[in-house]
Amino acid sequence: MSSHDIPEENLPDAQDTPHGTVKLADERNPFADPGLPPHEHRIQDIDERAAKRSERTVALLFTLSMLATVGFIASYVTIPVDKSVYIFPLGHIGALNFALGMTLGVALFAIGAGAVHWARTLMSDQELTDERHPVEASPETKAQVMDDFRQGAKESALGRRKLIRNTMFGALALFPLSGVVLLRDLGPLPGTKLRHTLWSKGKLLVNMNTNEPMRPSDIIVGSLTFAKPEGLEEHDHEFQTQIAKAALMLVRIKPDDIKDKRQLEWSHEGIVAYSKICTHVGCPISLYEQQTHHALCPCHQSTFDLSDGARVIFGPAGHALPQLRIGVNDEGYLEALGDFDEPVGPAFWERG
């Protein structure tokens, strides 16, 4: 239905606008402004029932956004992280990621669609022109802005159309809760987890390759062997988290070549055990130079002297590798005599 089909008494009051004004080009002005086409009123401008339908549509979209936000929070709290679902044609995907993405997308889309539908059907659609002005606004311009703002607020009928106002405020108030709920992933605080590993008194040293406990005779002078704590298996859910702190490297050095007194006391027959995790950015140390007793990190070439307390002799690492005190149990197997005496890996703010 166009404005031509409505009796003139139902049409809004005409405004002094340049619509319909056309300037023809001629030789002196070949680029004359063609003007704007005649303005046609929308059905919502002339039929209150249509305006009410648009109002309910906008309110429905804002309400849908509120429900989607509630769904986002409920999904985040109730759906297990490891649960998967089959979605055609995507296949098997994480149920939590799918639910969070869908609900968050619907919440955002509904707010945007509601605002656009509100502007397109209920707010004023008169096209206005304004001259360019300097960057610094004059007092007259500021006054004009405030007048325009008040006029826009009046034309939006925000005070009169309470259903739209209340549902919009509800949608905008609930949606930020999605971000607040996500803050849960910032905690809980690590506490002292970074200071402790699975190593404790009596834990056997298990060879990473053979998965068998080790005896002193299994480690020869000049060799480099990697070990893990007894009871830690690769199929364990927390394996990667725990091995990132507990990974151990063993080397056998002649006792006379060990320079650090405490290192010698914490070793067994020249077998010294150090953290495998580089103290720079946490890369696994895997290179060993037999003649110099130097261990090299392949990531950034930090070099540690394993005959002198694993101190840093080259590279960006900030401190020596933590040493694990070891001994032998009654059955002749190598065992830990406690945990590392300091946090393993890169330095962090709690180190002290």
C-alpha positions as CSV (number, residue, x, y, z in Angstrom):
1,M,0.0,0.0,0.0
2,S,1.4,3.4,-1.0
3,S,0.5,6.9,0.1
4,H,-1.4,7.4,-3.2
5,D,-4.0,4.9,-2.0
6,I,-4.8,6.7,1.3
7,P,-7.2,9.6,1.6
8,E,-5.4,12.9,2.1
9,E,-7.0,13.5,5.5
10,N,-5.1,10.4,6.9
11,L,-1.7,11.5,5.6
12,P,0.7,13.2,8.0
13,D,1.2,16.9,7.7
14,A,3.4,17.9,4.8
15,Q,6.8,19.3,5.6
16,D,8.9,21.8,3.7
17,T,11.4,19.4,2.1
18,P,13.2,19.5,-1.2
19,H,11.6,16.2,-2.3
20,G,10.4,16.3,-5.8
21,T,12.4,19.4,-6.7
22,V,14.4,18.7,-9.9
23,K,16.9,21.0,-11.6
24,L,17.6,20.3,-15.3
25,A,21.1,20.4,-16.6
26,D,22.0,23.0,-19.2
27,E,25.1,24.3,-20.9
28,R,26.0,26.6,-18.0
29,N,25.4,23.9,-15.3
30,P,25.9,20.4,-16.8
31,F,25.9,18.8,-13.4
32,A,22.8,20.1,-11.9
33,D,21.4,18.5,-8.7
34,P,18.6,16.1,-9.8
35,G,17.0,16.4,-6.4
36,L,15.2,13.7,-4.5
37,P,12.2,11.7,-5.6
38,P,8.8,12.5,-4.0
39,H,8.5,11.2,-0.5
40,E,6.1,8.3,0.1
41,H,4.8,7.6,3.5
42,R,5.2,4.1,5.0
43,I,2.2,2.1,6.0
44,Q,3.1,2.5,9.6
45,D,2.9,6.3,9.3
46,I,-0.7,6.1,8.2
47,D,-2.0,3.0,9.9
48,E,-1.7,2.6,13.7
49,R,-2.5,-1.1,13.4
50,A,0.6,-1.6,11.2
51,A,2.6,0.4,13.6
52,K,1.5,-1.9,16.5
53,R,2.4,-4.9,14.4
54,S,5.9,-3.5,13.9
55,E,6.1,-2.7,17.6
56,R,5.3,-6.2,18.5
57,T,7.8,-7.5,16.0
58,V,10.6,-5.4,17.5
59,A,9.6,-6.5,21.0
60,L,9.6,-10.1,19.9
61,L,13.2,-9.8,18.6
62,F,14.4,-8.1,21.8
63,T,12.7,-10.9,23.8
64,L,14.4,-13.5,21.6
65,S,17.7,-11.9,22.4
66,M,17.0,-12.2,26.1
67,L,16.1,-15.9,25.8
68,A,19.2,-16.6,23.7
69,T,21.4,-14.9,26.4
70,V,19.8,-17.0,29.1
71,G,20.4,-20.1,26.8
72,F,24.1,-19.1,26.5
73,I,24.5,-19.0,30.2
74,A,22.6,-22.2,30.7
75,S,24.7,-24.0,28.0
76,Y,28.0,-22.7,29.5
77,V,27.0,-24.1,33.0
78,T,25.4,-27.4,32.1
79,I,27.0,-28.8,28.9
80,P,30.2,-30.8,29.5
81,V,33.3,-29.7,27.7
82,D,34.0,-33.1,26.2
83,K,30.4,-33.8,24.9
84,S,30.0,-33.9,21.1
85,V,27.0,-34.0,18.9
86,Y,26.4,-34.8,15.2
87,I,25.2,-31.8,13.2
88,F,24.6,-32.3,9.5
89,P,26.6,-31.3,7.4
90,L,29.3,-30.3,9.9
91,G,29.7,-33.8,11.4
92,H,30.7,-34.4,15.0
93,I,31.4,-31.1,16.8
94,G,31.7,-30.0,20.4
95,A,28.2,-29.6,21.8
96,L,29.4,-26.7,24.1
97,N,31.0,-24.7,21.3
98,F,28.0,-25.2,19.1
99,A,25.5,-24.2,21.8
100,L,27.6,-21.1,22.8
101,G,28.0,-20.0,19.2
102,M,24.4,-20.4,18.3
103,T,22.9,-18.7,21.3
104,L,25.5,-15.8,21.2
105,G,24.8,-15.3,17.5
106,V,21.1,-15.3,18.0
107,A,21.3,-12.8,20.9
108,L,23.4,-10.4,18.8
109,F,21.4,-10.8,15.6
110,A,18.1,-10.3,17.5
111,I,19.3,-7.0,19.1
112,G,20.6,-5.8,15.7
113,A,17.5,-6.9,13.7
114,G,15.2,-5.4,16.3
115,A,17.0,-2.0,16.2
116,V,17.0,-2.0,12.4
117,H,13.3,-2.9,12.1
118,W,12.5,-0.2,14.7
119,A,14.4,2.4,12.7
120,R,13.0,1.3,9.3
121,T,9.3,1.1,10.3
122,L,8.6,3.3,13.3
123,M,11.2,6.1,13.4
124,S,11.0,9.1,11.1
125,D,12.2,8.4,7.5
126,Q,12.4,12.0,6.4
127,E,15.6,12.6,4.5
128,L,17.4,15.7,5.8
129,T,20.4,17.6,4.4
130,D,22.9,19.6,6.4
131,E,25.8,21.7,5.4
132,R,29.3,20.7,6.4
133,H,30.7,22.5,9.4
134,P,34.1,23.0,11.0
135,V,35.5,20.3,13.3
136,E,34.9,22.6,16.3
137,A,31.2,22.9,16.9
138,S,29.8,26.4,17.4
139,P,27.3,27.1,20.2
140,E,24.6,27.2,17.6
141,T,25.5,23.8,16.3
142,K,25.6,22.3,19.8
143,A,22.1,23.7,20.4
144,Q,21.0,22.3,17.1
145,V,22.3,18.9,18.0
146,M,20.4,18.9,21.3
147,D,17.3,20.0,19.5
148,D,17.8,17.2,17.0
149,F,18.3,14.7,19.8
150,R,15.1,15.7,21.5
151,Q,13.3,15.6,18.2
152,G,14.6,12.1,17.5
153,A,13.6,10.9,21.0
154,K,10.2,12.3,20.4
155,E,9.9,10.7,17.0
156,S,11.1,7.3,18.2
157,A,8.1,7.3,20.6
158,L,10.2,5.6,23.2
159,G,8.2,7.0,26.0
160,R,4.9,6.1,24.4
161,R,5.8,2.6,23.1
162,K,6.6,1.1,26.5
163,L,6.6,-2.5,25.2
164,I,9.6,-1.8,22.9
165,R,11.4,0.3,25.5
166,N,11.1,-2.4,28.2
167,T,12.1,-5.3,26.1
168,M,15.0,-3.4,24.6
169,F,16.3,-2.5,28.0
170,G,15.9,-6.1,29.1
171,A,17.8,-7.4,26.1
172,L,20.6,-4.9,26.5
173,A,20.8,-5.5,30.2
174,L,21.0,-9.3,29.9
175,F,23.4,-9.6,27.0
176,P,26.5,-8.4,28.9
177,L,26.0,-11.3,31.3
178,S,27.4,-13.6,28.6
179,G,30.8,-11.9,29.0
180,V,30.5,-11.9,32.8
181,V,29.9,-15.7,32.8
182,L,33.0,-16.2,30.6
183,L,35.1,-14.6,33.4
184,R,34.8,-17.9,35.2
185,D,37.5,-19.3,32.9
186,L,40.0,-16.9,34.5
187,G,39.8,-18.9,37.7
188,P,40.2,-20.7,40.0
189,L,43.6,-19.2,40.9
190,P,46.5,-21.6,40.5
191,G,47.4,-21.3,44.2
192,T,50.5,-23.4,44.7
193,K,50.0,-25.8,41.8
194,L,53.0,-24.4,39.9
195,R,55.2,-25.0,42.9
196,H,54.6,-28.8,43.1
197,T,54.9,-31.8,40.8
198,L,54.0,-35.5,41.1
199,W,57.5,-36.2,42.5
200,S,57.5,-37.1,46.2
201,K,59.6,-39.2,48.5
202,G,59.6,-42.9,47.4
203,K,58.4,-42.3,43.8
204,L,60.3,-44.6,41.4
205,L,62.0,-43.1,38.3
206,V,60.3,-44.7,35.3
207,N,62.1,-44.7,31.9
208,M,60.0,-42.7,29.4
209,N,60.9,-45.1,26.5
210,T,60.6,-48.5,28.2
211,N,58.0,-47.5,30.9
212,E,60.1,-49.6,33.4
213,P,61.7,-48.5,36.7
214,M,65.3,-47.8,36.4
215,R,68.4,-49.1,38.3
216,P,71.7,-47.2,38.5
217,S,73.2,-49.7,36.1
218,D,70.8,-48.6,33.4
219,I,72.5,-45.2,33.1
220,I,76.0,-45.1,31.8
221,V,78.5,-42.2,31.9
222,G,77.8,-39.7,29.2
223,S,74.2,-40.9,28.4
224,L,71.0,-38.8,28.6
225,T,67.9,-40.5,29.8
226,F,64.4,-39.2,30.3
227,A,62.2,-40.3,33.2
228,K,58.7,-39.7,34.6
229,P,57.1,-40.4,38.0
230,E,55.8,-43.8,38.9
231,G,52.1,-44.1,38.2
232,L,51.8,-41.4,35.5
233,E,50.6,-43.1,32.3
234,E,50.2,-41.5,28.8
235,H,46.5,-42.4,28.6
236,D,45.8,-40.4,31.8
237,H,43.5,-37.4,31.3
238,E,46.0,-35.1,33.1
239,F,49.1,-36.6,31.5
240,Q,50.1,-33.6,29.5
241,T,49.5,-31.2,32.4
242,Q,51.5,-33.3,34.8
243,I,54.4,-34.3,32.5
244,A,54.9,-30.6,31.7
245,K,56.0,-30.1,35.3
246,A,57.5,-33.5,36.2
247,A,59.5,-34.4,33.1
248,L,63.0,-35.4,34.2
249,M,66.4,-35.9,32.5
250,L,69.1,-38.1,34.0
251,V,72.8,-38.0,33.2
252,R,75.7,-39.8,34.8
253,I,78.8,-37.8,35.5
254,K,82.0,-38.9,37.2
255,P,81.7,-37.7,40.8
256,D,85.1,-36.0,40.5
257,D,83.7,-33.9,37.6
258,I,80.8,-32.5,39.6
259,K,81.7,-29.0,40.8
260,D,78.6,-28.1,42.9
261,K,78.6,-29.6,46.4
262,R,74.9,-29.7,46.8
263,Q,74.5,-31.3,43.4
264,L,76.8,-34.1,44.4
265,E,74.9,-34.7,47.7
266,W,71.6,-34.9,45.8
267,S,73.0,-37.3,43.2
268,H,73.6,-41.1,43.4
269,E,76.9,-42.4,42.2
270,G,77.2,-39.5,39.8
271,I,73.7,-39.8,38.5
272,V,72.0,-36.3,38.6
273,A,68.4,-35.6,37.9
274,Y,67.3,-32.2,36.6
275,S,64.0,-30.8,35.3
276,K,63.7,-31.3,31.5
277,I,61.7,-28.0,31.2
278,C,63.8,-25.0,30.1
279,T,63.6,-22.0,32.4
280,H,63.2,-19.6,29.5
281,V,59.8,-20.4,27.9
282,G,59.3,-24.0,28.9
283,C,60.7,-25.9,25.9
284,P,61.8,-29.5,26.5
285,I,65.6,-29.8,26.7
286,S,66.8,-32.7,24.6
287,L,70.4,-32.1,23.6
288,Y,73.4,-33.1,25.7
289,E,77.1,-32.7,25.0
290,Q,79.1,-35.5,26.7
291,Q,82.5,-33.8,26.8
292,T,81.4,-30.5,28.4
293,H,78.3,-31.8,30.3
294,H,76.3,-29.0,28.7
295,A,72.5,-29.4,28.1
296,L,71.1,-27.3,25.2
297,C,67.6,-26.1,24.7
298,P,66.8,-26.4,21.0
299,C,64.3,-23.5,21.0
300,H,66.5,-20.5,21.9
301,Q,69.9,-22.2,22.6
302,S,69.9,-21.7,26.4
303,T,72.8,-23.8,27.6
304,F,73.1,-25.3,31.1
305,D,76.2,-26.8,32.8
306,L,75.0,-30.0,34.3
307,S,78.3,-30.5,36.2
308,D,77.9,-27.2,38.0
309,G,74.3,-27.1,39.3
310,A,72.8,-26.8,35.9
311,R,73.6,-23.1,35.9
312,V,73.0,-21.0,32.8
313,I,76.1,-20.3,30.8
314,F,74.5,-19.1,27.6
315,G,71.2,-17.9,26.2
316,P,68.1,-16.2,27.5
317,A,67.2,-18.6,30.4
318,G,66.9,-16.7,33.6
319,H,68.0,-19.3,36.2
320,A,69.4,-22.8,36.6
321,L,67.4,-26.0,36.1
322,P,65.8,-27.3,39.3
323,Q,67.4,-30.5,40.6
324,L,65.6,-33.5,42.0
325,R,67.2,-35.3,44.9
326,I,67.4,-39.1,44.2
327,G,68.5,-42.3,45.9
328,V,68.1,-46.0,45.7
329,N,65.4,-48.1,47.5
330,D,65.8,-51.5,49.1
331,E,65.1,-53.2,45.7
332,G,67.9,-51.3,44.0
333,Y,65.6,-49.0,41.9
334,L,66.2,-45.3,41.6
335,E,63.6,-43.2,43.6
336,A,62.9,-39.6,44.3
337,L,63.7,-38.3,47.8
338,G,61.2,-35.5,47.6
339,D,59.9,-32.9,45.1
340,F,61.8,-30.2,43.4
341,D,62.9,-27.5,45.8
342,E,61.7,-24.7,43.5
343,P,59.1,-24.3,40.7
344,V,60.1,-25.8,37.4
345,G,60.0,-24.1,34.1
346,P,60.0,-20.4,33.3
347,A,60.1,-17.8,36.1
348,F,56.8,-16.5,37.3
349,W,55.6,-13.8,39.6
350,E,55.2,-16.0,42.7
351,R,58.8,-17.2,42.6
352,G,60.6,-16.2,45.7
